[in-house]
Amino acid sequence: MAMAMVAPVSPGVVVRLHELHSASPYVASDQSLRVLGSLERFDAASGIAVLTDGGSALRVDLQHLRALPLRVGSLFEFIGELEVNPVQELTLKARVGRNVDGMDLRLFDKVLQFRRKFEEEFRTS
């Protein structure tokens, strides 16, 4: 019996919501992303949520995460693939999600900066 080759699942590039704009290198259909933000609202009928971070927002399709307990105002992290429609509206089709209430966002940002610096140095060496 031959086994089918399955494409590896990407862990998602860590991005902050303000980095998702039309000129961003992260904005591409099927780009695997890991995002973080406060749950502003959730429509149970459609499975669509809106995450916010500062002045930025992102639609998140939670169709595959119906069992995830959601609480408006809580901090969540989602990993999924980005959909970009013809008018540049972005929706993350989440495949993984978790509540991260209590995360220190200032420390998160510092670690993200160090990580990106390390990855850039590693690529150029």
N, C-alpha and C positions, 0 to 999 in steps of 0.2 A: 504494500500500500504506500503510495507516494504521499509525502507530507507537503502541504501548501506552504509557501514562504509567506510569512506575515511581516509586514513592515514594522519596524520598531516604533514605539510610541514616544514622542518627544516629551521631556519633562516640562517644556514651556520656558520661553525666555521671560525672565522677570522684568516687568515694566510697571511704571507708575502711570496712572490714568492720564496725567497731563502730557505724557510722552506720545499719546495716540492722537496724532493730527495728520493732515494730508501729506505733509512733507516728511513724516517719520519713516525711518527704515523698518520699523516694526509693523507698519500697516500694509499688509498683503493678505489676500485671501488664503485661507488654510494655514496661516502662520500660527504656530503653537505658542501660546502666551500664558504667563502666570500673572494674574492681576490681584490687586488688593484695594478694598474700599468699603465704605459704609453702605449697608443696604438701605436705600432710600425708599423703595417701594417694590412690591411683588404682586403680580396678577396671577392668581392660582389657576384661572381658566386657561390662560395662554401659556403659562410657565415662564413668562418674561419678567425679569427683575431689572432694576436700575441700581448700579453701584455708583457712588460718588466719592471723590477725594479732592478736597479743596474746591475749586471751581469747575472741575472736570467730571464728566459722567460717562458711563458705558452701559449699553443694554447687554444683559446676560440671559441667554436661553438656558433655563434650568430643566428642560423637558426630561433629561435623563437623571435628574437628581431630585425627584419628587419626594423621596424619603428624608431629605436633608431638612432638619428643623431650622426654620428661618425666623428671624426676629428683626423687624425694622429698627434701624439705628445701630445694629450690631456690626462689627467689623468682620468681613469675610474675605477669604482668599479663594480664587477659582483658577483652575487650569483647563484650557480648552483651545479650540481652533477659532480663529477670527474669520468672520464673514464680512465682506465689504460689498455692499450693494451698489448699483450703478450711480446713485447720488451720494456716494461716500458715507453712508450711514454704517456704523460699525456695530456688530453684534458678536459677542463671544459665545460660542456653543460649548458650554461647560461640560466636562466629563468628570471632574473632580472638584469638590468644594469642601470647605471647612470653616468653622467659626474660629476667629483668632482674636476675640475680645481680650483686651489686656496687653496686646502686643505694643511695644514701645516703637512708635513710627519714626521717631528721630534716630534711634539706634538702627532700625531697619534701613533707613536712607543712608546712614554712614556705611553700614556693611555692604549695601548695594554698590556704593561708590568704590569701595575697596575691591569688591569682587570684579567689577568692570575693569578697573585699573589692572588687576592681576591678569584677567583674561586677555586684555590687550597686550600686555607685556609678554605673555606666554605665546600669543599668536605671532608676535614679531621676533621672537627669539628662535 
